[in-house]
Amino acid sequence: MIQHINVHAVLQQSVAGFYADLVTRPTGRAVRESIERALPPGTIAVMDFTGVGCLDYSCADEIVAKLVREKVLVLLLRGTSDAHREAIEPVLLGHGLAAVCERPDGTLDVLGAREPAAALLDELVAQQVAARTPGGAIALTAA
Amino acid sequence: MTRLVEVPVQFDDRSFDQFAAAYAQATADGERLLFDAHAAEWASPYGLVGLLAAGEAARHRGERPLLTAPASPDVVSYWARAGFFREAAELFEIHGKVPKTKPAKESEVLLPVTPVRAAEDVHAVVSTIQQRASAILASELGLDPKATMGFAMALSESCQNIVEHAGTGGWVAVQAYHWRRKLARRVVVIAVADAGVGFRHSLEPSQAKRFGDRWGDAAALEAALIQGVSRFRDPGRGQGLAGIRRYLARWEGKIAIRSGTARIAIVPKWDDDVPLRDGLPAFPGSQVLVIIPEQESAQA
């Protein structure tokens, strides 16, 4: 089963004040802990960044890297901007981790370390969550 | 008895060591300090937040320090619009005429001098800067509009150094101005300063042994900025400064950090700063300077 996480909504619930930006360690920690409470370990999770403004390295590390490292089987990032990915990628690389990223056209890309990245796409295809398109790309079949 | 600390006439990162030397000398015997800025003709954001850090350090040492405001009405008005006196009033006994101007909400002051004490302050700073800096970064500096988010990230990480490492509060200010003297281009400047424990003290428990005899302020700055070392054991830590470096490399920007008796800089090709200086006059806490210049393509 795929778990859906609306990051902006979790941010609003986790931190006092109406913030659209994912910045600072304490904010990242609060958001991750909220997500973890609702997330069974070893799942495939779709994390939607729509509505999130700035994402800094501290939050990228606290949320994305720690969920990938400790909680989820595959983390699929949706609604990310170039700036979000620029914060997430070096953090994942630093840990030797990877996540899957959905492009606006629905096809999938990977962020982070090369070796685990390839395995993530294979896992999604094996679980029939994603499939190869006629053009050779990989896209979600559900979610 | 009161000891005098003269504020340089042109007060910026270049004249900061002169100020730090005067501060170090004046604090030697524990007397009350008088910061004399009456002759000041200009102060960069770095000068303003650095002066506040000095004021805070002096206040913690003993009697509330004195400050003579700039005599020039234009200068004192600019300092007021930059938000300096709003913060200084809590630290100094101020002498001289200070206008009751509120910090500017437009013009070149993208972010007036703002206190940073907790994560909530960083949120407020990032939110404010995105509303006010986008147009200037894109239209006046010729940065890709997408660079605004990276700018907010760099600002966030700079401020978080205070919250996580200083052990006290600090200040941040962001301004855009035409840097005629050095570059003949417009620049956006982020200045962050605190009077906290500094990089050496923050990193000492985890790094001093590794550096051995070399350990000191310069080695601590090198470890933090060049090697991405953090005082935390968590492998995800220490990426903030590395992220700022990546952002600045893309936009030909500069970062310089002064802490204790040392100063380190990532020097872009348009600048002739020294990458690492040691043996400078001791000054409390850490002071960070980030400069992003107008892109050359935008000048054409």
Interface residues (C-beta under 8 A of the other chain):
Chain A: A16 G17 Y19 A20 D21 V23 T24 R25 P26 T27 G53 C54 L55 D56 Y57 S58 D61 E62 A65 K66 S81 D82 A83 E86 A87 P90 V91 G94 H95
Chain B: A119 E120 V122 H123 V126 S127 Q130 K146 M149 G150 A152 M153 S156 E157 Q160 V163 E164 P235 G236 R237 Q239 G240 A242 G243 R246
